[in-house]
Amino acid sequence: MRLLFSITFFCFVCLCSAQHKSYYLLAGTYTNAESKGIYVYKFNEDSAAATLVGMAKTDNPSYLAISHNHKFVYSVKEGGKDNTSEVIAYSFDIKTGQLTYKNKQPTKSDGPCYISVDSHNKWVFTANYKGGSISCLPVKIDGSLDTVTQLIQHVGSSTNKARQKEPHAHTVVFSPDEKYLLSTDLGTDKINRYTFTPSSNTTPLSDDTDSVAYSTPGNGPRHLAFAPNKKFVYVINELSGTVDVFAYNHNRLILIQNISTDSTDSTNKGSADIHLSPDGKFLYATNRGNYNTIASFVVNAETGKLKLLKVQPTGGIVPRNFIITPSGKMLLVAHQKSDYITLFDRDIKTGLLTLTDKRIPVVSAVCLKLIDTE
């Protein structure tokens, strides 16, 4: 009996160890003659193999958001052939990886470049780069979108005459408790914080005291990320190639550090995206322009401050959005001009990245999202 149990246990362990962690990998693109819309891959983390399983044809789905229950996908339509700015809703089949069109709504402001959905799937928000605004759209019970009920217009400018003549909203990111929505504005060097009231039927966002944080003039804040411990916020600055570190104290942003994403003092790197490792011990940021690099930082657990660990090539041209798998073992980078996604192995203990020889072909890839297949 004991021998039978041992054999059964051994077989169970072997079976579990042989199982591979798989996800759906969604890639948003800038569409052209070859790129047609949103691509869905079945992605195996252990083997780094990716198999195309679906595609939704649409213009310039440059950023995506996934509903908390994984039943719906929301995409911006950043201009396109007809130069319209819209949000598109899809249902998502977790069994097949297929996207099914539900409906679309205009953002009522130009150039949506970022999109977020709250955890209860009641509201969708877009950051509109050209319009310098935030669009608020209610979500219906079936996951489809209602018309914009609130449009928040940013105002102001900053010191870079070529890029900061007017507001350019770039992100809409929820605080971990979803009490607030934060929006970076590249054109005004501000991070705007709005109180989020999901129960409101028409105006879910409102200003409150100390609702604006300022970056150094000319920095151009682009994307932001909350630390897993919820005590710090990290902002990548597109124009200066730096990272702002903010203490998140009583829902206020207090600047405590500004650090370069490169080992030199050169500027205008066209920095793009920023993420922390799942354990919060390391931070990564991508640079475009003539650099095409990813910078790795060590995070001080107590102070939240960063120390540059390494800067290395991303293996492609114009690295944009990137993702880290939930296990922390892999990092995937979308390249807009190389027409593929590169894959890095990531050392969980040291935070160091090793570029693999694996590539996932996606033309003009700019945004990546993962959905667990289980």
DODREN-961097 format. One record per residue: residue number from 1; x, y, z of N, C-alpha, C in turn. Coordinates in steps of 0.2 Angstrom, whole numbers, plus 5000, padded with zeros to 4 digits. Example, Ala and Ser with C-alpha at 12.3 -4.5 7.8 and 13.67 -1.06 7.14 Angstrom:
<atoms>
   num    n.X    n.Y    n.Z   ca.X   ca.Y   ca.Z    c.X    c.Y    c.Z
     1   5066   4972   5039   5062   4978   5039   5066   4984   5039
     2   5064   4989   5035   5068   4995   5036   5064   5000   5039
</atoms>
This chain:
<atoms>
   num    n.X    n.Y    n.Z   ca.X   ca.Y   ca.Z    c.X    c.Y    c.Z
     1   5004   4994   5000   5000   5000   5000   5004   5006   5000
     2   5010   5006   5004   5014   5012   5005   5018   5013   4998
     3   5020   5007   4995   5023   5007   4988   5019   5010   4983
     4   5012   5008   4983   5007   5011   4978   5007   5018   4979
     5   5006   5021   4985   5005   5028   4987   5012   5032   4984
     6   5017   5029   4985   5024   5032   4983   5024   5033   4975
     7   5022   5027   4972   5022   5027   4965   5017   5032   4962
     8   5011   5033   4965   5006   5037   4963   5008   5044   4964
     9   5011   5046   4970   5013   5052   4972   5019   5055   4967
    10   5023   5050   4965   5029   5051   4961   5026   5053   4954
    11   5021   5049   4951   5018   5051   4945   5014   5057   4945
    12   5011   5059   4951   5008   5066   4951   5013   5071   4951
    13   5018   5071   4954   5023   5076   4954   5026   5077   4947
    14   5027   5071   4944   5030   5071   4937   5025   5075   4932
    15   5019   5073   4933   5014   5076   4929   5013   5083   4930
    16   5014   5085   4936   5013   5093   4938   5019   5096   4935
    17   5025   5093   4936   5031   5097   4933   5031   5097   4926
    18   5028   5092   4922   5028   5092   4915   5023   5097   4912
    19   5018   5099   4916   5013   5104   4914   5016   5111   4913
    20   5014   5114   4908   5017   5121   4906   5012   5126   4907
    21   5015   5132   4910   5010   5138   4911   5009   5141   4905
    22   5002   5142   4903   5001   5145   4896   4996   5151   4897
    23   4997   5156   4893   4993   5162   4893   4990   5163   4886
    24   4985   5168   4886   4984   5171   4879   4988   5178   4879
    25   4992   5179   4874   4996   5185   4873   4992   5189   4868
    26   4990   5195   4870   4986   5199   4865   4991   5205   4863
    27   4991   5206   4857   4996   5212   4854   4992   5217   4850
    28   4992   5223   4853   4989   5229   4849   4994   5232   4845
    29   4992   5234   4839   4997   5237   4834   4995   5243   4831
    30   4999   5246   4827   4998   5252   4823   4997   5248   4816
    31   4991   5249   4813   4989   5245   4807   4992   5248   4801
    32   4994   5244   4796   4997   5246   4790   4995   5241   4784
    33   4999   5241   4779   4998   5236   4774   4998   5228   4776
    34   5002   5227   4781   5003   5220   4784   5000   5219   4791
    35   5000   5224   4795   4996   5223   4802   4989   5225   4801
    36   4985   5221   4803   4977   5222   4802   4974   5223   4809
    37   4977   5223   4815   4973   5224   4821   4976   5221   4827
    38   4971   5218   4831   4973   5214   4837   4975   5207   4836
    39   4980   5205   4838   4982   5198   4837   4982   5194   4844
    40   4980   5188   4844   4979   5184   4850   4984   5178   4849
    41   4988   5176   4853   4993   5171   4853   4992   5166   4859
    42   4992   5160   4858   4993   5155   4864   5000   5155   4866
    43   5002   5157   4872   5009   5158   4874   5011   5153   4879
    44   5016   5149   4878   5018   5145   4884   5025   5148   4887
    45   5024   5149   4893   5030   5152   4897   5036   5148   4897
    46   5035   5142   4898   5041   5137   4899   5045   5136   4893
    47   5041   5135   4887   5045   5134   4881   5046   5140   4877
    48   5042   5146   4879   5042   5152   4875   5039   5151   4868
    49   5035   5146   4867   5032   5145   4861   5026   5149   4860
    50   5024   5152   4854   5018   5156   4853   5015   5154   4847
    51   5008   5153   4847   5004   5150   4842   4998   5155   4841
    52   4998   5158   4835   4992   5163   4833   4986   5159   4833
    53   4981   5161   4837   4974   5158   4837   4969   5163   4835
    54   4970   5169   4835   4964   5174   4833   4967   5181   4831
    55   4962   5184   4828   4964   5191   4826   4958   5195   4825
    56   4957   5201   4827   4952   5206   4827   4954   5211   4822
    57   4951   5212   4816   4953   5217   4812   4950   5224   4814
    58   4954   5229   4815   4953   5236   4817   4958   5240   4815
    59   4957   5247   4815   4962   5252   4814   4966   5254   4820
    60   4972   5254   4820   4977   5257   4826   4974   5255   4833
    61   4974   5249   4835   4972   5247   4842   4979   5248   4846
    62   4981   5254   4847   4987   5255   4850   4988   5253   4857
    63   4982   5253   4861   4982   5251   4868   4976   5247   4869
    64   4977   5242   4874   4971   5237   4876   4970   5237   4883
    65   4964   5235   4885   4963   5234   4892   4958   5228   4893
    66   4960   5224   4898   4956   5218   4899   4952   5218   4905
    67   4945   5216   4905   4941   5216   4910   4944   5212   4916
    68   4942   5213   4922   4944   5209   4928   4942   5202   4927
    69   4936   5200   4924   4934   5193   4924   4936   5190   4917
    70   4940   5194   4913   4943   5191   4907   4938   5190   4901
    71   4932   5192   4902   4927   5191   4897   4927   5196   4892
    72   4930   5202   4893   4929   5208   4888   4936   5211   4887
    73   4937   5213   4881   4943   5217   4879   4941   5224   4876
    74   4945   5229   4879   4943   5236   4876   4949   5238   4873
    75   4948   5241   4867   4954   5244   4863   4952   5251   4861
    76   4958   5255   4861   4957   5262   4858   4958   5261   4850
    77   4955   5266   4847   4956   5266   4839   4959   5273   4838
    78   4966   5273   4838   4970   5279   4838   4970   5282   4831
    79   4965   5285   4828   4965   5288   4822   4963   5282   4817
    80   4968   5281   4812   4967   5276   4807   4965   5279   4801
    81   4963   5275   4796   4962   5277   4789   4957   5283   4789
    82   4951   5282   4793   4946   5287   4793   4947   5293   4798
    83   4953   5292   4802   4955   5297   4806   4950   5299   4812
    84   4947   5293   4814   4942   5294   4819   4945   5291   4826
    85   4943   5294   4831   4945   5292   4838   4940   5288   4842
    86   4941   5282   4843   4935   5278   4846   4938   5273   4851
    87   4933   5270   4855   4934   5264   4859   4930   5259   4857
    88   4933   5253   4856   4930   5247   4854   4929   5241   4859
    89   4924   5238   4860   4922   5233   4865   4922   5226   4861
    90   4925   5221   4864   4925   5215   4861   4923   5210   4867
    91   4920   5204   4866   4919   5199   4870   4925   5194   4869
    92   4928   5191   4874   4933   5186   4874   4932   5179   4876
    93   4933   5175   4871   4932   5168   4873   4938   5164   4876
    94   4938   5163   4882   4943   5160   4886   4945   5153   4883
    95   4940   5150   4880   4942   5143   4878   4945   5143   4871
    96   4944   5148   4867   4947   5148   4860   4951   5154   4859
    97   4951   5159   4863   4955   5165   4862   4952   5169   4857
    98   4946   5169   4855   4943   5173   4850   4940   5179   4852
    99   4941   5184   4849   4938   5191   4850   4932   5192   4846
   100   4926   5194   4849   4920   5195   4845   4918   5202   4846
   101   4917   5206   4841   4916   5213   4841   4909   5214   4844
   102   4908   5219   4849   4902   5221   4852   4899   5227   4850
   103   4903   5233   4851   4901   5239   4848   4907   5244   4849
   104   4906   5250   4847   4911   5255   4847   4908   5262   4849
   105   4912   5266   4852   4909   5273   4854   4915   5278   4852
   106   4913   5284   4850   4918   5289   4849   4921   5292   4856
   107   4927   5294   4856   4930   5296   4863   4928   5304   4863
   108   4926   5307   4858   4925   5314   4858   4931   5319   4859
   109   4937   5316   4858   4943   5319   4859   4948   5315   4855
   110   4953   5319   4852   4957   5315   4847   4963   5312   4850
   111   4965   5306   4847   4971   5303   4848   4971   5298   4855
   112   4966   5294   4856   4966   5290   4862   4972   5285   4862
   113   4977   5285   4867   4983   5281   4867   4984   5277   4873
   114   4979   5277   4877   4979   5273   4883   4972   5272   4886
   115   4971   5266   4888   4964   5264   4890   4964   5260   4897
   116   4959   5261   4901   4959   5257   4907   4952   5256   4909
   117   4950   5250   4912   4944   5248   4914   4944   5246   4922
   118   4939   5248   4926   4939   5247   4933   4937   5240   4934
   119   4939   5237   4940   4938   5230   4942   4931   5228   4942
   120   4926   5232   4942   4919   5230   4942   4916   5231   4935
   121   4920   5233   4930   4918   5233   4923   4912   5238   4922
   122   4912   5244   4926   4907   5249   4926   4909   5255   4921
   123   4916   5256   4921   4918   5262   4918   4925   5260   4914
   124   4925   5263   4908   4931   5263   4904   4933   5270   4903
   125   4940   5271   4903   4943   5278   4903   4949   5278   4898
   126   4949   5283   4894   4954   5284   4889   4958   5290   4890
   127   4965   5290   4889   4969   5296   4889   4970   5298   4882
   128   4968   5304   4880   4968   5306   4873   4974   5311   4872
   129   4979   5308   4868   4985   5312   4868   4984   5319   4864
   130   4981   5318   4858   4980   5324   4854   4975   5329   4857
   131   4970   5326   4860   4965   5331   4863   4967   5333   4870
   132   4972   5330   4873   4974   5332   4879   4969   5332   4885
   133   4965   5326   4884   4959   5325   4889   4958   5318   4891
   134   4953   5317   4895   4951   5310   4897   4944   5309   4896
   135   4943   5304   4892   4936   5302   4891   4933   5296   4896
   136   4927   5297   4898   4924   5292   4903   4918   5289   4900
   137   4918   5283   4899   4913   5279   4895   4910   5274   4900
   138   4903   5274   4901   4900   5269   4905   4900   5262   4901
   139   4900   5257   4905   4900   5250   4902   4893   5247   4904
   140   4890   5244   4899   4883   5241   4900   4884   5234   4903
   141   4879   5231   4905   4879   5225   4908   4882   5219   4904
   142   4881   5220   4897   4883   5215   4893   4890   5216   4890
   143   4894   5221   4894   4901   5223   4892   4901   5228   4886
   144   4896   5230   4883   4897   5235   4878   4897   5241   4881
   145   4899   5246   4876   4900   5253   4879   4894   5258   4878
   146   4893   5262   4882   4889   5268   4881   4893   5274   4879
   147   4889   5279   4878   4892   5285   4875   4896   5289   4881
   148   4901   5293   4879   4905   5297   4884   4900   5301   4888
   149   4901   5301   4894   4897   5305   4899   4901   5311   4902
   150   4907   5310   4902   4911   5315   4905   4918   5316   4901
   151   4920   5322   4899   4926   5323   4896   4930   5328   4900
   152   4936   5326   4902   4940   5331   4907   4945   5334   4902
   153   4945   5340   4901   4950   5343   4897   4956   5346   4901
   154   4962   5344   4900   4968   5346   4903   4970   5353   4900
   155   4973   5357   4904   4975   5364   4901   4983   5365   4903
   156   4986   5369   4899   4993   5371   4901   4998   5369   4895
   157   5004   5371   4897   5010   5369   4892   5016   5369   4896
   158   5022   5368   4893   5028   5368   4897   5034   5370   4892
   159   5040   5368   4894   5046   5372   4891   5048   5369   4885
   160   5047   5363   4883   5049   5360   4876   5044   5363   4871
   161   5047   5368   4867   5042   5371   4862   5040   5367   4857
   162   5043   5361   4855   5041   5357   4850   5036   5352   4852
   163   5036   5350   4858   5032   5344   4861   5027   5346   4866
   164   5028   5352   4869   5024   5354   4875   5020   5361   4874
   165   5018   5362   4868   5014   5368   4867   5007   5368   4870
   166   5005   5361   4871   4998   5360   4873   4998   5354   4877
   167   4992   5352   4881   4991   5346   4885   4992   5340   4880
   168   4995   5335   4883   4995   5328   4880   4994   5323   4885
   169   4988   5321   4886   4986   5316   4891   4989   5309   4889
   170   4993   5305   4893   4996   5299   4891   4994   5293   4894
   171   4992   5293   4900   4989   5287   4904   4983   5289   4908
   172   4980   5283   4909   4974   5283   4914   4975   5277   4919
   173   4978   5277   4925   4980   5272   4929   4976   5272   4935
   174   4973   5267   4938   4970   5267   4944   4975   5266   4950
   175   4973   5269   4955   4977   5268   4962   4975   5260   4964
   176   4979   5257   4968   4978   5250   4970   4971   5249   4973
   177   4969   5254   4977   4962   5253   4980   4957   5256   4975
   178   4958   5258   4969   4953   5261   4965   4949   5267   4967
   179   4952   5270   4972   4949   5276   4974   4950   5282   4970
   180   4956   5281   4966   4958   5287   4962   4960   5284   4955
   181   4960   5289   4950   4963   5288   4944   4968   5293   4942
   182   4974   5291   4940   4980   5295   4939   4981   5296   4932
   183   4982   5302   4929   4984   5303   4922   4990   5307   4921
   184   4995   5304   4918   5001   5308   4916   4999   5313   4910
   185   5002   5319   4910   5001   5323   4904   5008   5325   4902
   186   5010   5323   4896   5017   5324   4893   5018   5332   4892
   187   5012   5335   4890   5012   5342   4887   5013   5347   4893
   188   5011   5345   4899   5011   5350   4904   5015   5348   4910
   189   5019   5342   4910   5023   5340   4915   5019   5339   4922
   190   5013   5336   4921   5009   5335   4927   5007   5328   4928
   191   5006   5326   4934   5002   5320   4935   4996   5322   4939
   192   4990   5321   4935   4984   5323   4938   4980   5317   4942
   193   4978   5318   4948   4974   5313   4952   4967   5315   4952
   194   4962   5310   4951   4955   5311   4951   4952   5306   4956
   195   4947   5309   4960   4944   5304   4964   4939   5300   4960
   196   4938   5294   4961   4934   5289   4956   4928   5287   4960
   197   4922   5289   4958   4916   5287   4961   4912   5283   4956
   198   4913   5276   4956   4910   5271   4951   4902   5271   4951
   199   4899   5273   4957   4892   5273   4957   4889   5279   4954
   200   4893   5284   4952   4890   5290   4948   4888   5287   4941
   201   4882   5290   4939   4879   5288   4932   4882   5292   4927
   202   4885   5298   4928   4888   5302   4923   4894   5305   4924
   203   4896   5307   4930   4903   5310   4931   4907   5306   4937
   204   4910   5301   4934   4914   5297   4939   4920   5300   4942
   205   4923   5305   4939   4929   5308   4941   4928   5315   4943
   206   4932   5317   4949   4932   5323   4951   4938   5325   4954
   207   4940   5332   4955   4946   5334   4958   4945   5335   4965
   208   4951   5335   4969   4951   5336   4976   4957   5340   4978
   209   4958   5341   4984   4964   5345   4986   4971   5341   4985
   210   4976   5345   4983   4982   5342   4981   4982   5336   4976
   211   4978   5338   4971   4976   5333   4966   4981   5333   4960
   212   4986   5337   4960   4991   5338   4954   4998   5337   4957
   213   5002   5333   4954   5009   5333   4956   5013   5335   4949
   214   5019   5338   4951   5023   5341   4945   5030   5337   4944
   215   5031   5336   4938   5038   5334   4936   5042   5340   4934
   216   5049   5339   4933   5053   5344   4931   5051   5346   4924
   217   5051   5353   4923   5049   5356   4917   5053   5353   4911
   218   5050   5350   4906   5053   5347   4900   5054   5340   4901
   219   5052   5337   4906   5053   5329   4907   5048   5326   4902
   220   5042   5328   4902   5037   5324   4898   5034   5318   4901
   221   5031   5317   4906   5029   5311   4909   5024   5307   4905
   222   5026   5301   4904   5022   5296   4899   5018   5291   4902
   223   5021   5286   4905   5018   5280   4909   5020   5280   4916
   224   5016   5277   4920   5017   5276   4927   5015   5269   4930
   225   5018   5267   4935   5017   5261   4938   5017   5262   4946
   226   5013   5258   4949   5013   5258   4957   5017   5252   4959
   227   5021   5254   4965   5024   5248   4968   5019   5243   4971
   228   5021   5237   4971   5016   5232   4974   5015   5233   4981
   229   5019   5237   4985   5018   5239   4992   5013   5245   4993
   230   5012   5248   4987   5007   5254   4986   5010   5260   4989
   231   5016   5260   4991   5019   5266   4994   5023   5271   4989
   232   5024   5268   4983   5028   5272   4979   5025   5272   4972
   233   5026   5277   4968   5024   5278   4961   5030   5280   4957
   234   5030   5276   4951   5036   5277   4947   5033   5280   4940
   235   5036   5285   4937   5034   5288   4931   5040   5289   4926
   236   5039   5286   4920   5044   5286   4915   5043   5293   4911
   237   5048   5297   4910   5048   5303   4907   5050   5302   4900
   238   5046   5303   4895   5048   5302   4888   5053   5307   4885
   239   5053   5313   4887   5057   5318   4884   5064   5318   4887
   240   5065   5317   4893   5071   5318   4897   5074   5311   4897
   241   5071   5305   4896   5074   5299   4898   5075   5297   4905
   242   5071   5300   4909   5072   5299   4916   5066   5296   4920
   243   5067   5293   4926   5061   5291   4930   5060   5295   4936
   244   5054   5297   4937   5053   5301   4943   5050   5296   4948
   245   5053   5296   4954   5050   5292   4960   5046   5296   4965
   246   5040   5294   4966   5036   5298   4970   5034   5294   4976
   247   5034   5296   4982   5031   5293   4988   5024   5294   4988
   248   5020   5289   4989   5012   5289   4988   5010   5289   4996
   249   5009   5296   4998   5008   5296   5005   5001   5300   5006
   250   4997   5296   5009   4990   5298   5010   4987   5301   5004
   251   4988   5297   4999   4985   5298   4992   4988   5304   4988
   252   4994   5307   4991   4997   5312   4988   5004   5310   4985
   253   5006   5313   4980   5012   5311   4976   5018   5316   4978
   254   5023   5314   4981   5028   5318   4984   5035   5316   4980
   255   5038   5320   4976   5044   5318   4972   5050   5317   4977
   256   5053   5311   4976   5059   5310   4980   5065   5308   4976
   257   5064   5307   4970   5070   5305   4966   5069   5306   4958
   258   5074   5308   4955   5074   5308   4947   5080   5305   4945
   259   5080   5300   4941   5086   5296   4939   5085   5294   4932
   260   5091   5294   4928   5092   5293   4921   5091   5285   4920
   261   5088   5284   4914   5087   5277   4912   5093   5275   4908
   262   5098   5279   4908   5105   5277   4905   5110   5279   4909
   263   5116   5276   4908   5122   5277   4912   5125   5283   4910
   264   5123   5287   4905   5126   5293   4903   5121   5299   4904
   265   5123   5305   4903   5118   5311   4904   5115   5313   4898
   266   5115   5309   4893   5112   5311   4886   5104   5311   4887
   267   5101   5315   4883   5094   5316   4884   5090   5314   4878
   268   5083   5315   4878   5079   5314   4872   5080   5306   4870
   269   5079   5302   4874   5079   5295   4873   5072   5292   4870
   270   5067   5296   4870   5060   5293   4868   5058   5288   4873
   271   5059   5288   4879   5057   5283   4884   5050   5281   4883
   272   5048   5275   4884   5042   5273   4882   5037   5270   4888
   273   5040   5264   4891   5036   5261   4896   5040   5259   4902
   274   5036   5257   4907   5039   5256   4914   5035   5251   4918
   275   5038   5246   4921   5035   5241   4925   5039   5239   4931
   276   5036   5236   4936   5040   5233   4941   5039   5226   4941
   277   5044   5222   4944   5044   5215   4944   5038   5213   4949
   278   5035   5207   4949   5030   5206   4953   5031   5206   4961
   279   5037   5205   4963   5039   5206   4970   5041   5213   4972
   280   5041   5218   4967   5043   5225   4968   5050   5226   4969
   281   5055   5221   4968   5062   5222   4970   5066   5225   4964
   282   5063   5225   4958   5066   5228   4952   5061   5232   4948
   283   5064   5237   4944   5060   5241   4940   5064   5241   4933
   284   5060   5241   4928   5062   5241   4921   5059   5247   4917
   285   5063   5250   4912   5060   5255   4908   5063   5254   4901
   286   5059   5256   4896   5062   5255   4889   5063   5262   4886
   287   5068   5262   4881   5070   5268   4878   5070   5267   4870
   288   5067   5272   4867   5066   5271   4859   5072   5276   4856
   289   5070   5280   4851   5075   5284   4848   5081   5280   4845
   290   5087   5283   4846   5093   5279   4844   5095   5274   4849
   291   5092   5273   4854   5094   5269   4859   5092   5262   4859
   292   5085   5261   4859   5082   5254   4858   5085   5250   4864
   293   5084   5252   4870   5087   5249   4876   5082   5248   4881
   294   5083   5244   4886   5079   5243   4892   5084   5244   4898
   295   5082   5248   4903   5086   5249   4909   5083   5245   4914
   296   5087   5242   4918   5085   5238   4924   5088   5242   4931
   297   5083   5242   4936   5085   5246   4942   5083   5241   4948
   298   5087   5242   4953   5086   5239   4959   5082   5244   4964
   299   5077   5241   4967   5072   5246   4971   5074   5245   4978
   300   5075   5251   4982   5076   5250   4989   5070   5249   4992
   301   5069   5244   4996   5063   5242   4999   5060   5247   5004
   302   5065   5250   5007   5062   5255   5012   5061   5262   5010
   303   5065   5265   5005   5065   5271   5003   5061   5272   4996
   304   5061   5266   4993   5058   5266   4986   5062   5269   4980
   305   5068   5271   4982   5073   5274   4977   5076   5269   4973
   306   5078   5271   4967   5081   5267   4962   5089   5267   4962
   307   5092   5262   4960   5099   5261   4958   5100   5258   4952
   308   5103   5261   4947   5103   5258   4940   5107   5252   4940
   309   5105   5246   4938   5108   5240   4938   5111   5238   4931
   310   5108   5239   4925   5110   5238   4919   5106   5241   4914
   311   5109   5243   4908   5106   5245   4902   5108   5241   4896
   312   5103   5238   4892   5105   5233   4887   5100   5234   4881
   313   5103   5232   4875   5098   5232   4869   5092   5228   4870
   314   5086   5230   4867   5080   5226   4868   5080   5221   4862
   315   5085   5221   4857   5085   5216   4852   5080   5218   4846
   316   5078   5224   4846   5074   5226   4841   5074   5234   4840
   317   5070   5237   4836   5069   5244   4834   5063   5247   4837
   318   5063   5252   4840   5058   5256   4843   5054   5251   4848
   319   5057   5250   4854   5053   5246   4859   5048   5250   4862
   320   5042   5247   4863   5036   5251   4866   5034   5248   4872
   321   5028   5246   4873   5026   5242   4879   5029   5236   4880
   322   5030   5234   4886   5032   5227   4888   5029   5224   4894
   323   5029   5218   4895   5026   5215   4900   5030   5210   4904
   324   5029   5209   4910   5033   5204   4914   5028   5198   4916
   325   5029   5192   4915   5024   5187   4916   5023   5186   4924
   326   5017   5184   4926   5016   5184   4933   5021   5180   4937
   327   5024   5175   4935   5029   5172   4938   5036   5176   4939
   328   5036   5181   4935   5042   5185   4935   5048   5182   4931
   329   5047   5176   4928   5053   5173   4924   5054   5175   4917
   330   5049   5179   4914   5050   5181   4907   5048   5188   4907
   331   5051   5192   4902   5049   5199   4900   5049   5199   4893
   332   5043   5202   4890   5042   5202   4883   5042   5209   4881
   333   5045   5211   4875   5045   5218   4873   5042   5218   4866
   334   5037   5223   4865   5035   5224   4858   5039   5229   4855
   335   5040   5228   4848   5044   5233   4844   5040   5235   4838
   336   5039   5241   4838   5035   5244   4833   5038   5244   4826
   337   5045   5244   4825   5048   5245   4819   5052   5238   4817
   338   5053   5233   4821   5056   5227   4820   5051   5222   4818
   339   5044   5223   4819   5039   5218   4818   5040   5212   4821
   340   5042   5212   4827   5042   5206   4832   5042   5208   4839
   341   5041   5203   4843   5041   5204   4850   5047   5200   4852
   342   5052   5203   4856   5058   5199   4859   5056   5196   4866
   343   5060   5191   4868   5058   5188   4874   5065   5188   4878
   344   5064   5190   4884   5070   5189   4889   5069   5184   4895
   345   5074   5180   4896   5073   5177   4903   5075   5181   4908
   346   5072   5181   4914   5073   5185   4919   5075   5182   4926
   347   5081   5183   4929   5083   5180   4935   5079   5184   4941
   348   5075   5180   4944   5071   5183   4949   5075   5185   4955
   349   5081   5182   4956   5085   5184   4962   5089   5191   4961
   350   5092   5191   4955   5096   5197   4953   5093   5202   4949
   351   5087   5200   4946   5084   5205   4942   5087   5206   4935
   352   5092   5202   4933   5095   5203   4927   5092   5200   4921
   353   5092   5203   4915   5088   5200   4909   5093   5197   4905
   354   5091   5192   4901   5095   5188   4896   5091   5188   4890
   355   5093   5191   4885   5089   5191   4878   5090   5184   4875
   356   5084   5181   4874   5084   5174   4871   5084   5175   4863
   357   5084   5169   4860   5084   5170   4852   5077   5169   4850
   358   5072   5168   4854   5065   5168   4852   5062   5174   4850
   359   5058   5174   4845   5054   5180   4842   5047   5178   4841
   360   5042   5183   4842   5035   5181   4841   5034   5187   4835
   361   5032   5185   4829   5031   5189   4824   5024   5193   4824
   362   5025   5200   4825   5019   5204   4825   5021   5211   4822
   363   5018   5212   4817   5020   5219   4813   5017   5225   4817
   364   5022   5229   4818   5020   5236   4821   5017   5235   4828
   365   5020   5230   4832   5017   5229   4839   5019   5235   4843
   366   5014   5237   4847   5015   5242   4852   5012   5241   4859
   367   5007   5236   4860   5004   5235   4866   5004   5228   4867
   368   5006   5225   4873   5005   5218   4875   5001   5217   4881
   369   4997   5212   4881   4993   5210   4887   4993   5202   4888
   370   4993   5200   4894   4992   5193   4895   4986   5191   4899
   371   4983   5185   4897   4977   5183   4900   4978   5175   4902
   372   4977   5174   4908   4978   5167   4910   4973   5162   4907
   373   4975   5157   4904   4971   5152   4901   4966   5148   4905
   374   4968   5148   4912   4965   5144   4917   4959   5148   4920
</atoms>
